[in-house]
Amino acid sequence: MHPTIYLAPIQGITDRIYRNLFSVYFRGVDAAFAPFISPSKKMKPDNPQIRELEPDLNTGVPVIPQIMTSSPEDFTALANDLFEMGYGTVNWNLGCPFRMVVKKGRGAGMLCHPDRIESFLEKTIPVLKPKLSIKLRTGLKCSDEALRLIPIFNRFDLDDLIIHPRTAAQMYGGDVDLEMFERCLNLSKHRVVYNGDIYSMEDFNTLASRFQQVKTWMIGRGLIGNPFLAEEIKSDIKKTRHEKVQIIREFHDHLFEEYSKILSGPAHITNKMKEIWTYMAGFSENAEKIRKKINKTHHRDAYIGVVNKIFDELV
């Protein structure tokens, strides 16, 4: 039986255009989580973040919207609106580690307040129309904070519990805490999804061997850097290097074309693509050199010339 693989939400990268085109060129992803929306009582129906989730505009793999807020009222209002749009599951973000988010008591900033999380769930679950999944880290500063939260989560009817075994203080550096993940896994009555530092088949096989009861995996940076990874996990058929470079080139060119339609000015499109290359350069062993070459470009034509040369050399 093949594992289930989720594409993780990466703010500024895995937007609607990226998700739609990713499913055209690459296989193996079962669902994609959209980057978080931070709702408020003043949010209007024509909000750009909500328009980004219009089902007619999301033509790729199934999408699960993610919401980040500490307000149960704001969460419920947006989640139920998304349900009416056709989304049967929404995700609550308890993992975002960025300082401004944490300072406001959102994302990972709630992890050290189990009473607030319990109150939030008590208020939202009874009136929530879609299913609820939760994405969290193991703690804000201490890696065992999740252990106090699992018994709370066990009281409620939840879908996935997606655990990234790092603290928010670690951001994306340092080692993942696999012992803490295992303790959470054994304590939870819910389906637990592993998320964090899966960059290769070797990484996946090591984790899958250790956590044999885990059937669903979320991959973010590893899939952006190696978009064939999900396909390789699920299939014995391997593409040649030449085939991979050609597909990534076509994917890049299609992304560039679609972003050019909605971004005005040459700087906007090159800046957008530079952001994507931060991760996408990972498909090459010369990733850092590629990033430096691309980051030196400031105009559309110069960018196109550099990228074409990079792909020509890779083939």
VEXKOL-390044 format. One record per atom (N, C-alpha, C, O): x, y, z. Coordinates in steps of 0.1 Angstrom, whole numbers, padded with zeros to 4 digits, always signed. Each point is the difference from the previous one (the first is absolute). Layout:
# residues N
XYZ...
END
This chain:
# residues 315
+0008-0012+0000-0008+0012+0000+0009+0013+0000+0009+0001+0008-0012+0007-0018+0008+0013-0001-0003+0009+0012-0011+0001+0005+0021+0006+0000-0002+0011+0010-0008+0011-0006+0000+0002-0012-0006+0006+0020-0007+0012-0004+0010+0012+0002+0007+0000+0010-0006+0009-0020+0010+0010+0001-0007+0014-0002-0007+0002-0010+0010+0007+0020-0005+0013-0001+0011+0010-0004+0011-0001+0005-0014+0011-0013+0009+0011-0003-0002+0010+0011-0011+0005+0002+0021-0002+0005-0001+0010+0012-0002+0014-0006+0004+0004-0011-0011+0004+0020-0002+0014-0004+0013+0008+0003+0005+0000+0011+0000+0007-0022+0011+0009+0002-0004+0014-0005-0002+0002-0012+0002+0007+0022-0005+0014-0003+0008+0006-0011+0013+0000+0000-0019+0006-0010+0007+0006-0011+0004-0009-0011+0005+0004-0011-0007-0017+0013+0005-0010-0011-0012-0008-0005-0003+0000-0012-0003-0008+0021-0011-0009-0004-0013+0006-0002-0010-0004+0006+0009+0014-0014-0013+0007-0002-0008-0008-0011+0005-0010-0004-0016+0016+0000-0009-0007-0009+0007-0004-0013-0001-0011-0005+0009+0021-0001+0006-0003-0013+0010-0011+0002+0001-0009-0008+0007+0010+0018+0011-0011+0003-0007-0013+0001+0004-0010-0006-0014+0009+0015-0007-0013+0003-0006-0006-0013+0002-0012-0003-0009+0020-0005-0006-0005-0012+0010-0005-0010-0002-0011-0005+0013+0018+0003+0010-0005-0010+0008-0011+0006+0005-0009-0008-0003+0008+0021+0008-0011+0006-0007-0013-0004+0007-0010-0003-0020+0010+0004-0007-0013-0003+0000-0003-0014-0003-0012-0004+0006+0021-0005+0000-0003-0015+0013-0007-0003+0001-0009-0008+0010+0013+0015+0013-0005-0004+0006-0011+0009+0009-0007-0004-0015+0006+0016+0006-0009+0010-0011-0009+0006-0012+0005+0001+0015-0017+0002-0010-0010+0006+0004-0003+0014+0010+0003+0005-0020-0009+0002+0002-0006+0013-0006+0008+0012-0001-0006+0011-0003+0019-0013-0005+0008+0010-0015-0003+0001-0007+0002-0010+0001-0005+0021-0014-0003+0002-0008+0012+0004-0012+0001-0004+0018+0009+0010-0007+0012+0004+0010+0011+0003+0011-0003+0004-0015+0015-0006+0009+0012+0003-0007+0009+0010-0011+0003-0001+0019+0001+0011-0005+0009+0010+0003+0015-0005+0012+0003-0003-0022+0005+0003+0002+0014-0005+0007+0008+0012-0002-0003+0011+0010+0013-0015+0006+0008+0011-0011+0007+0008-0011+0002-0005+0015+0000+0018-0011+0005+0009-0006+0013-0003+0006+0009-0006-0019-0008+0010-0007+0012+0000-0002+0005+0014-0003-0009+0009+0006+0021-0006-0003+0006+0014-0013+0008-0001+0000+0011-0005-0011-0017+0010-0013+0007-0002-0002+0011+0011+0007+0000+0010-0017+0008-0013-0004+0010+0010-0015+0003-0002-0005-0004-0011-0001+0011+0020-0014+0003-0001-0002+0009-0012-0012+0001-0005+0022+0007+0001-0002+0009-0011+0002-0006-0014-0001+0007-0010+0005-0020+0010+0003-0006-0013-0013-0001-0009-0011-0004+0005+0013+0009-0017-0011+0000-0010+0000-0012-0009+0011-0006-0002-0022+0003-0004-0001-0012-0008+0009+0000-0012+0004-0010-0006-0001+0023+0001+0009+0001-0012+0015+0001+0004+0008+0005-0008-0005-0008+0020+0014+0000+0005+0009-0008-0010-0004-0011-0003+0015+0016-0001+0009-0007-0009+0004-0014+0004+0001-0009-0008+0001+0007+0021+0004-0013+0005-0011-0010-0001+0002-0012-0003-0015+0016+0004-0011-0009-0002-0002-0002-0015-0003-0011-0004+0004+0021-0004-0001-0002-0014+0010-0010-0006-0003-0007-0009+0015+0007+0016+0010-0010-0004-0005-0014+0002+0006-0009-0007-0016+0007+0015-0005-0013+0003-0012-0004-0008-0007-0010+0003+0002+0019-0012-0012-0004-0008+0002-0013-0006+0010-0002-0008-0019-0008+0010+0002-0013-0006+0003+0000-0015+0008-0008-0005-0015+0017-0003+0002+0000-0014+0014+0004-0004+0005-0003-0011+0003+0010+0020+0013+0004-0002+0011-0010+0005+0011+0001-0004-0016-0011+0011+0009-0010+0006-0003-0013-0007-0008-0008+0004+0015+0005-0015-0003-0011-0009+0010-0011+0001-0001-0010-0007+0010+0010+0017+0010-0010+0001-0004-0010+0011-0012-0004+0000+0021-0001+0008-0004-0009+0011-0009+0006+0010-0001+0012+0001-0007-0020+0007-0008+0005+0010+0007+0010+0009+0012-0003+0004-0019+0014+0000+0007+0010+0008-0007+0000+0014-0012-0001+0001+0020+0003+0010-0005+0001+0013+0004+0014+0005+0012+0003+0001-0021+0006+0001+0003+0014+0005+0006-0001+0014-0004-0008+0008+0013+0017-0005+0005+0001+0013-0003+0014+0006+0001+0010-0006-0005-0010+0019-0004+0012+0007+0009+0002+0012+0003-0009+0007+0001+0022-0005+0008+0003+0012-0006+0011+0007+0000+0012-0005-0005-0014+0017-0006+0010+0009-0001-0006+0014+0000-0012+0002+0000+0021+0007-0003-0004+0014-0015+0002+0004-0004-0003+0011-0003+0009-0020-0014+0003+0002-0009-0011-0005-0001-0003-0012-0006-0004+0021-0009-0011-0004-0012+0005-0009-0004-0007-0009+0000+0019+0012-0011+0006-0008+0004+0003-0014-0007-0004-0010+0019+0010+0008+0005+0003-0013+0003-0013-0008-0003-0002-0012+0008-0008+0019+0004-0013-0006-0013-0007-0005-0001-0004-0011-0009+0004+0020-0013-0007-0004-0006+0007-0012-0005-0007-0009+0004+0020+0009-0007+0007-0010+0007-0003-0014-0007-0003-0010+0021+0004+0010+0007-0003-0013-0001-0015-0004-0003-0003-0011+0004-0006+0021+0000-0014-0003-0014-0004-0006+0000-0008-0009-0010+0014+0015-0014-0004-0005-0002+0006-0014-0007-0006-0008+0012+0018+0006-0001+0006-0014+0008-0009-0010-0005-0002-0011+0017-0003+0015+0007-0009-0009-0007-0013-0002+0001-0006-0011-0008+0001+0021-0008-0012-0002-0011+0002-0011-0003-0008-0008-0003+0020+0009-0011+0003-0010+0006+0001-0014-0007-0002-0010+0020+0006+0009+0007+0000-0013+0003-0014-0005+0004-0001-0012-0005-0009+0021+0003-0013-0005+0011-0007+0007+0004-0011-0003+0002+0017+0014+0012-0006+0007-0005-0008+0012-0006+0006+0009+0008-0019-0010-0005-0008+0011+0009-0001+0012-0004-0005+0011+0016+0010-0012+0010-0001+0011+0008+0014+0000+0003+0005-0011-0001+0000+0023+0009+0012+0001+0010-0004+0011-0001-0009+0008+0012+0017-0009+0011-0003+0009+0003+0012+0009+0000+0011-0005+0002-0014+0018+0004+0011+0009+0015+0000+0002+0006-0010+0004+0000+0022-0006+0015+0001+0000+0004+0003+0015-0003+0011+0005+0010-0021+0001+0006+0002+0013+0015-0002-0002+0007-0004+0010-0002+0007-0022+0014-0003-0002+0009+0011-0005+0012+0000+0000-0019+0011-0005+0008+0011-0006+0010+0006+0011-0005+0004+0010+0018-0004-0013+0010+0004+0010+0004+0014-0001+0008+0005+0008-0013+0003-0017+0006+0014-0002-0004+0009+0011-0011+0000+0006+0021+0008-0003-0001+0008+0013-0012+0009+0001-0006+0000+0010+0002+0007-0021-0011+0009+0001-0013-0008+0002-0009+0005+0007+0008-0017-0012-0012-0009+0002+0000-0005+0014-0010+0001+0007+0021-0005-0002+0001-0005+0014-0003+0010+0010-0007-0002+0010+0012+0015-0012-0002+0011+0009-0015+0003+0001-0004+0005+0011-0004-0008-0021-0014+0003+0000-0008-0012+0006-0012+0000+0001+0019-0010+0003-0006-0012+0006-0007-0009-0010-0010-0007+0004+0015+0008-0016-0006-0009-0011+0010-0010-0004+0012+0000+0005-0016-0010-0013+0009-0010-0005+0007-0007+0012-0007-0004+0009+0020+0002-0010+0007-0007+0011-0001+0008+0013+0004-0005+0011-0008+0018-0011-0001+0008+0012-0010-0005+0009-0001+0004+0012-0008-0013-0016-0011-0005+0009+0005-0013+0007-0007-0005+0009+0018-0001-0014+0003-0014+0005+0003+0000+0015-0002-0011+0006+0006+0022+0000+0003-0001+0014-0012+0005+0008+0001+0002+0012-0013-0002-0018-0012+0004+0007-0011-0011-0003-0009+0002-0007+0011-0014+0014-0010-0010-0003-0014+0004+0004-0010-0005-0006+0008+0013+0016-0013+0005+0004-0007+0007-0012-0012-0001-0002+0020+0010-0005-0006+0007-0011-0004-0009-0012-0010+0002-0006+0019-0012+0004-0003-0010-0011-0012-0008+0004-0009-0002-0009+0007-0002+0021-0011-0008+0004-0013+0009-0001-0010-0005-0005+0011+0017+0009-0012+0009-0001-0004+0002-0014-0011+0001-0004+0021+0001-0005-0002+0002-0014-0007-0011-0006-0010+0002-0007+0014-0014+0010-0007-0012-0006-0014-0002+0006-0009-0005-0007+0008+0008+0020-0014-0002+0006-0010+0010-0007-0012-0004-0001+0017+0015-0003-0009+0010-0007-0002-0003-0015-0011+0003-0005+0021-0008-0001-0001-0002-0015-0006-0013-0004-0009+0000-0009+0013-0011+0015-0004-0013-0005-0015-0002+0000-0005-0005-0010-0003+0010+0020-0014-0003-0001-0007+0008-0012-0011-0004-0004+0017+0015-0001-0007+0008-0010+0007-0001-0014-0003+0007-0009+0014-0015+0009+0008-0001-0012-0006-0009-0010-0004-0012+0003+0002+0016-0016-0006-0008-0010+0010-0009-0007-0003-0012-0002+0015+0016-0001+0010-0009-0006+0007-0008+0010-0001+0003+0012+0008-0013-0016+0009-0008+0009+0012+0009+0004+0003+0010-0008+0003-0013+0019+0011+0009+0004+0013-0009+0002+0000-0010+0007+0011+0015-0014+0013-0006+0003+0008+0011+0006-0003+0012-0001+0014-0016+0008+0009+0009+0007+0014-0002-0004+0004-0012+0000+0003+0022-0003+0015-0001-0003+0007+0007+0012-0002+0012+0002+0011-0019+0004+0007+0006+0011+0015-0004+0001+0004-0009-0007+0003+0017+0015+0014-0004+0004-0001-0006+0013-0010+0000+0007+0021-0006-0002+0001-0006+0013+0000+0010+0011-0001-0004+0012+0004+0016-0015+0000+0010+0011+0004+0014-0005+0005+0001-0012-0006+0009+0020+0005+0013-0003+0015+0001+0002+0008+0002-0009-0004-0004+0022+0014+0000+0003+0004-0014+0006+0012-0004-0002-0021-0003+0008+0002-0013+0006-0006-0011-0009-0012+0001-0003+0020-0011+0000-0005-0010-0009-0011-0010+0006-0005-0008-0008+0002+0009+0020-0010-0009+0006-0013+0007+0002-0009-0007+0006+0007+0019-0011-0013+0006+0002-0012-0007-0006-0011+0000+0004+0014-0007-0016-0010-0007-0007-0006-0011+0009-0011-0004-0002+0019-0001+0011-0004-0012+0009-0012+0005+0008-0009-0009+0004+0008+0021+0000-0011+0005+0008-0012+0003-0009-0012+0000+0004+0014+0001-0017-0011+0003-0010-0007-0012-0005-0012+0000-0003+0020-0011+0001-0006-0012-0006-0012-0005+0008-0011-0003-0006+0011+0002+0020-0012-0004+0007-0012+0009-0003-0011-0004+0001+0014+0017-0003-0011+0009-0003-0006-0003-0014-0012-0001-0002+0021-0001-0008-0005-0003-0013-0008-0013+0000-0009-0002-0008+0013-0007+0016-0006-0013+0001-0015+0001+0004-0008-0010-0002+0004+0020+0008-0013+0002+0005-0010+0004-0012-0012+0000+0002+0018+0005-0013-0008+0006-0010+0001-0009-0013+0009-0008-0002-0020+0010-0007+0000-0007-0012+0008+0008-0011-0005+0010-0005+0017-0015+0003+0009+0006-0009+0003-0009-0012-0001-0012+0001+0005+0018-0012+0005-0008-0011+0015-0002+0002+0003-0007+0009+0006+0012-0017+0014-0002+0001+0006+0008+0012-0005+0011+0002+0015-0016+0004+0009+0007+0009+0013+0000-0006+0007-0010+0000-0003+0022-0006+0013+0001-0008+0011+0005+0009-0002+0012+0005+0012-0019-0002+0010+0004+0010+0013+0002-0007+0006-0009-0006+0000+0021+0008+0013+0003-0005+0009+0000+0013-0002+0009+0008+0011-0019-0006+0007-0002+0012+0012+0010+0002+0011-0004+0002-0014+0017-0002+0009+0010+0003-0007+0010+0009-0013+0000+0000+0020+0008+0008-0006+0011+0007+0000+0012-0009+0007+0000-0010-0016+0009+0013+0000+0013-0008+0013+0007+0001+0004+0007-0010+0002-0008+0022+0013+0007+0001+0011-0005-0009+0009+0008-0004-0011-0020+0000+0010-0006-0010-0002+0005-0014+0008-0001-0009-0020+0007+0006-0004+0004-0013+0001-0013-0009-0008-0009+0002+0017+0009-0012+0002-0011-0009+0014-0006+0001+0004-0008-0008+0003+0012+0019+0013-0005+0002+0001-0011+0010-0010-0003+0007+0022-0002-0004+0002-0010+0010-0007-0013-0004-0005-0001-0011+0006-0009+0019-0005-0013-0003-0014-0001+0004-0005+0006+0010-0003-0015-0017-0013-0003+0004+0001-0010+0012+0009-0007+0001-0019+0008+0008+0000-0008+0012-0009-0012-0002-0012+0000+0003+0018-0011-0008-0007-0012-0003-0005-0007+0012-0011-0006+0000+0018+0007+0011-0005-0006+0013-0013+0006+0005-0009-0006+0004+0009+0020-0005-0012+0007+0004-0012-0003-0009-0011-0002+0004+0014+0001-0018-0010-0004-0009-0006-0013+0004-0012-0002+0000+0021-0008+0003-0005-0013+0003-0009+0000+0013-0010-0008+0001+0014+0016+0009-0008+0001+0012-0014+0006-0003-0010-0005+0005+0010+0015-0014-0013+0005-0004-0009-0010-0008-0012-0001+0002+0019-0006-0010-0006-0010-0009-0007-0011+0009-0011-0003-0002+0018-0001+0012-0005-0011+0009-0011+0005+0009-0008-0008+0005+0008+0021-0002-0010+0006+0009-0013+0003-0007-0010+0001+0006+0011+0002-0019-0012+0005-0008-0009-0011-0004+0004-0011-0004-0017+0014+0005-0010-0009-0005-0004+0004-0015-0008-0008-0006+0013+0019+0001-0003+0004-0013+0010-0005-0010+0011-0005+0003-0014+0007-0016+0009-0004-0011+0011+0011+0000-0003+0012-0001+0016-0016+0003+0011+0009+0001+0007+0000-0013+0003-0010-0006+0000+0022+0001+0008+0003-0012+0013+0005+0004+0002+0009+0008+0009-0015-0014+0013+0005+0002+0004+0011-0009-0003-0001-0012+0009+0012+0017+0005+0011-0009+0013+0004+0005+0002+0003+0012+0008-0002-0022+0013+0006+0004+0012-0007-0005+0002-0012+0003+0006+0019-0011+0013-0005-0005+0000-0013-0008+0008-0009+0003-0018+0008-0012+0000-0011-0010+0005+0005-0013-0007+0007-0007+0020-0009+0004+0006+0005-0012+0004-0010-0010+0003+0003-0012-0004-0016+0016+0005-0010-0009-0008-0013+0003-0007-0002+0010+0009-0008-0019-0006-0013+0002+0006-0007+0013-0006-0006+0007+0019+0009-0005+0007-0005+0012-0006+0005+0012-0003-0007+0010+0000+0021-0009-0007+0006+0011-0013-0007+0003-0004-0004+0011-0004+0003-0022-0014-0006+0001+0001-0014+0005-0007-0004+0009+0016-0005-0015+0001-0014+0004+0004-0001+0015-0005-0009+0007+0014+0017-0003+0004+0000+0014-0011+0002+0010-0002-0007+0010-0006+0018-0014-0011+0004+0009-0012-0010-0001-0006-0004+0010+0003-0001-0022-0010-0010-0002+0003-0013+0007-0009-0007+0005+0021+0003-0004+0005-0012+0007-0002+0002+0015-0004-0010+0007+0007+0022-0002-0001+0002+0014-0015+0002+0005-0004-0005+0010-0003+0012-0018-0014+0003+0004-0010-0007-0010-0006+0006-0008+0005-0019+0010-0007-0008-0010-0015+0002+0001-0007-0003-0009+0002+0009+0020-0014+0002+0001-0004+0013-0007-0012+0003-0001+0022+0005-0003-0003+0013-0007-0003-0004-0015+0009-0005-0006-0020+0009+0001-0004-0003-0014-0001+0013-0008-0001-0001-0012+0002+0013+0018-0001+0012-0007+0011+0009+0004+0004+0001+0011+0002+0006-0022+0012+0008+0002-0002+0013-0007-0005+0001-0011+0010+0010+0018-0001+0013-0006+0015+0004-0003+0009-0001+0008-0008+0005-0021+0014+0005-0005-0001+0014-0006-0009+0002-0008+0018+0006+0013+0000+0014-0006+0012+0003-0007+0000-0001-0013+0010+0006+0020+0013+0004-0007+0006-0011-0008+0005+0002-0011-0006-0015+0016+0005-0011-0008-0007-0002-0013+0007-0005-0010-0020+0008+0009-0007-0002-0013+0002+0011-0009+0000-0001-0012+0002+0013+0017+0002+0012-0008+0014-0002-0007+0002+0004-0011+0008-0009+0019+0013-0001-0005+0002-0012-0009+0007+0000-0010-0015-0011+0013+0000-0012-0008-0014-0004-0003-0006-0008+0007-0001+0014-0017-0014-0002-0002-0003-0014-0005-0012-0003-0002+0022-0005+0000-0003-0014-0004+0000-0010+0012-0003-0012-0001+0005+0018+0013+0002-0008+0012-0013-0008+0003+0001-0012+0003-0013+0018-0004-0012-0007+0004-0002-0012-0010-0004-0011+0004+0006+0014-0017-0001-0011-0010+0010-0011+0002-0004-0012-0002+0016+0015+0006+0010-0010+0003-0003-0008+0012+0002-0012+0000-0009+0018+0010-0004-0007+0012-0010-0011-0003-0001-0011+0005-0008+0015-0015-0011-0009-0003+0002-0010-0012-0008-0008-0002+0019+0010-0005+0002-0008-0012+0014-0004-0002+0010+0006+0005-0008-0018-0011+0014-0005-0003+0005+0005-0013+0012-0001-0002-0020+0008-0005+0004+0006-0013+0008+0013+0002-0005+0009+0006+0017-0009-0010+0009+0012+0002+0002+0007-0013+0003-0006-0010-0003+0019+0010+0003+0008-0012+0015+0003-0001+0007+0000+0011-0002+0001-0023+0014+0004-0001+0002+0014+0003-0009+0008+0001+0022-0004+0002+0003+0014+0003-0004+0009-0012-0006+0011+0003+0008-0015-0015-0004+0008-0012-0015+0002+0001-0005+0012-0003-0003-0022+0005-0015+0001+0001-0004+0010+0011-0009+0008-0002+0016-0009+0014-0004+0008+0011+0003+0015-0003-0008+0009+0003+0020-0006-0009+0003+0014-0003-0010+0005-0010-0004+0012+0001+0001-0019-0011-0010+0004-0010-0013+0003+0006-0006+0011-0004+0001-0019+0013-0013+0002+0006+0000+0012+0009-0009+0009+0000+0020-0007+0008+0001+0011+0009+0001+0013-0008-0006+0010+0004+0013-0010-0016+0001+0011-0008-0014+0004-0006-0003+0012+0000-0005-0022-0004-0013+0003-0005-0009+0006+0011-0008+0009-0002+0009-0015+0014-0007+0005+0012+0003+0014+0003-0008+0009+0002+0021-0006-0002+0005+0014+0003-0006+0010-0011-0005+0010+0004+0006-0014-0016-0004+0009-0011-0015+0003+0001-0005+0011-0003-0003-0022+0007-0014+0002+0001-0004+0009+0012-0008+0008-0001+0016-0010+0012-0002+0009+0012+0003+0014-0004-0008+0009+0003+0019-0007-0010+0004+0014-0004-0011+0006-0009-0003+0012+0002-0003-0020-0011-0010+0005-0009-0013+0004+0008-0005+0011-0002+0001-0019+0012-0012+0002+0007+0002+0012+0010-0009+0008+0002+0020-0007+0005+0003+0011+0009+0001+0013-0008-0004+0011+0005+0009-0011-0017+0001+0012-0008-0013+0006-0003-0002+0012-0003-0009-0021+0003-0013+0005-0003-0006+0008+0011-0009+0009-0002+0013-0011+0014-0006+0006+0012+0009+0010+0007-0004+0008+0008+0017-0008-0011+0010+0008+0007+0004+0011-0010+0005-0002-0011-0007+0015+0016+0004+0011-0009+0014+0005+0003+0004+0000+0012+0003+0003-0022+0014+0005+0001+0010-0011+0001-0002-0010+0005+0014+0012-0012+0010-0010-0001+0006-0004+0014+0003-0012+0001-0003+0021+0008+0006-0004+0013-0009-0009+0008+0005-0009+0007-0018+0010-0009-0009-0009+0007+0001-0014-0004+0001-0009+0008+0000+0007-0021+0001-0014-0005+0014-0006+0004+0000-0012+0003+0010+0019-0005+0014-0005+0004+0001-0003+0015+0006-0010+0004-0012+0019+0004+0001-0002+0014-0008-0013+0004+0004-0007+0009-0016+0005-0015-0008-0011+0002+0008-0013-0003+0000-0010+0008+0006+0010-0020+0008-0012-0004+0012-0002+0009+0004-0012+0002+0002+0022+0002+0012-0001+0009-0004-0007+0013+0007-0009+0005-0019+0012+0000-0005-0006+0012-0002-0015-0002+0003-0008+0009-0008+0004-0021-0002-0014-0003+0013-0007-0001+0001-0011+0004+0009+0018-0010+0013-0007-0002+0007-0002+0013+0009-0009+0001-0013+0016+0010+0006-0002+0013-0001-0015+0003+0009-0006+0006-0021+0000-0010-0002-0014+0003+0003-0009-0012+0006-0010+0001-0010+0015-0013+0000-0008-0012+0014-0004-0004+0003-0010-0007+0007+0019+0010+0014-0003-0003+0005-0013+0006+0010-0005-0004-0017+0000+0014+0004-0012+0007+0000-0012-0009+0006-0010+0004-0012+0010-0016+0001-0012-0008+0014-0002-0006+0003-0010-0006+0005+0020+0007+0014-0001-0006+0010+0000+0012-0002+0006+0010+0013-0013-0013+0011-0001+0010+0007+0014+0001+0008+0002+0009-0010+0007-0019+0006+0013+0000-0010+0010+0005-0001+0012-0006-0008-0015+0015-0011+0008+0004+0004+0014+0004-0006+0010-0004+0017-0008+0013+0003+0013+0004+0006+0008-0011-0003+0013+0000+0010-0018-0009+0005+0007-0011-0011+0005-0009+0000+0011-0005-0010-0019+0003-0012+0003-0008-0007+0012+0006-0004+0010-0006+0002-0011+0019-0007+0011+0007+0007+0013-0001-0006+0011-0002+0019-0011+0003+0008+0012-0001-0001+0006-0013-0001+0013-0002+0002-0021-0009-0001+0005-0014-0014+0007-0002-0001+0011-0006-0009-0018+0011-0014+0006-0002-0002+0012+0008-0007+0010-0005+0012-0010+0017-0002+0012+0009+0007+0013-0005-0004+0011+0004+0014-0013-0013+0007+0011-0005-0008+0007-0012+0003+0011-0004-0013-0018-0001-0008+0006-0011-0011+0010+0006-0005-0003+0011+0003+0014-0019-0010+0009+0005-0011+0004-0010-0010+0006+0002+0012-0011-0015-0009+0003-0010-0005-0013-0007+0007-0010+0001-0018+0010-0006-0007-0012-0006+0009-0006-0011+0002-0013+0001+0004+0020-0010+0008-0006-0011+0012-0006+0006+0004-0011-0005+0003+0018+0014+0012-0006+0006-0003-0013+0008+0007-0010-0001-0019+0010+0008-0004-0012+0007-0002-0012-0010+0005-0011+0003-0012+0014-0013-0003-0011-0010+0013-0005-0006+0002-0012-0001+0007+0021-0002+0013-0005-0006+0008-0008+0010+0005-0011-0004-0005+0015+0017+0008-0008+0010-0007-0014+0002+0007-0010+0001-0020+0010+0000-0007-0013+0002+0002-0009-0012+0002-0012+0002-0003+0017-0014+0001-0009-0011+0014-0006-0001+0002-0011-0003+0008+0019+0007+0014-0005+0000+0002-0011+0011+0006-0010-0002-0013+0012+0014+0001-0009+0010-0006-0014-0004+0006-0010+0002-0018+0011-0008-0006-0013-0005+0008-0006-0011+0001-0013+0000+0004+0021-0009+0009-0006-0011+0012-0008+0006+0003-0010-0005+0003+0016+0015+0012-0006+0006-0004-0013+0008+0008-0009+0000-0020+0009+0006-0004-0012+0007-0003-0012-0008+0002-0011+0004-0007+0014-0016-0003-0011-0010+0013-0006-0005+0000-0009-0008
END
